[in-house]
């Protein structure tokens, strides 16, 4: 091809605008898809957190009013109650669900109860005389705290690094309710 032919081809290629819309669309489609997936992931995660918070409030109300008796509440039954309603948003049998229910002498003591995520990605409870997860509800007029943790899987792989705060591409959902039981019959 001659020098003039190459120049003519280059001028025709650069001057042709018929494919510019397709190129512009391709350039904008990827960021737009990323934005849409980020919004969907965030919305689903937020909805799961809200469902879990509502379930925890309902279970706490049943404990507070004495509808659930101390003798009937074990870790397995508490997890089953929460999981049966949470399964609408999560996998069957709620893998990654942790519960902690305990009595405190005062609300100030309950306020010191916390948790941290270890470098291994586990949840470690902190506070005065708190060493492990337990389910030990108090009697009538006692002060109690119910904490529910769920290791929520981030669904879109490319979002896992930015959204996950636990190992395995998961993020921690957490809810807590503190109350004083009503004076019901034990």
Secondary structure, 3 states (H helix, E strand, C coil): CCHHHHHHHHHHHHHCCCCHHHHHHHHHHHHHHHHHHHHHHHHHHHHHHHHHHHHHHHHHHHHHHCCCCHHHCCHHHHHHHHHHHHCCCCCCCCCCEEEEEEEECCHHHHHCCEEEECCCCCEEEECCCCCCCCEECCCCCCEEEEEEEEEEECCCHHHHHHHCCECCCEEEEEEEEEEECCCCCC
